[in-house]
Amino acid sequence: MSKFVSAHITTCMTRQDVDKLVKRFIRESDEQIQSIRVLCDTVAGRMLCEWEAPDQDSLVTWLSKRNVRIRGSDEWIIPVQMEAVEGDLKLL
């Protein structure tokens, strides 16, 4: 599976709303889509998510079915090509 990072706007979400959403991502993960990590700042109104998925289209579809859509240039999904692990850059 490939890794992806997505960015989302959470401007009107409380900590409790984010908690529910993150738990839902984990609960509804399956053999195709895995929620790996979520980083969020409700004051800044931004959330970054790390995923494993077979491809970007599958992830977009999975998120859309959960009412999480990519809107405009402030929200996006990128494939992760390289990752630094313990100081070493690894090609994924």
C-alpha positions, 0 to 999 in steps of 0.5 A: 500500500502507498502512503498519503498525507491529507490536509483539512480545514477544521475551523468550526470543529471542537476538540470533541468533534475532532475526537469523534472524527478520528475514532471514526477514521480508525473504526472504519479503516479496512484492508484498503484504507488505513488511518495512520496518524492525525495531527490537529490544531483547532485554534488554527483550524487545520488537521493533517492526516496520514493514510495508507491506501492503494491509490489516491482515488480510493482514498478520496472516495473513502473520505467522500463516503464519510462526508470528508471532501477536498475543497479548494487549494486549502485542502489536499491529498499528496502521495508520500514518495520519501520519508525520513526515518531516524535521520535516513531518507527512505524511498517508499 
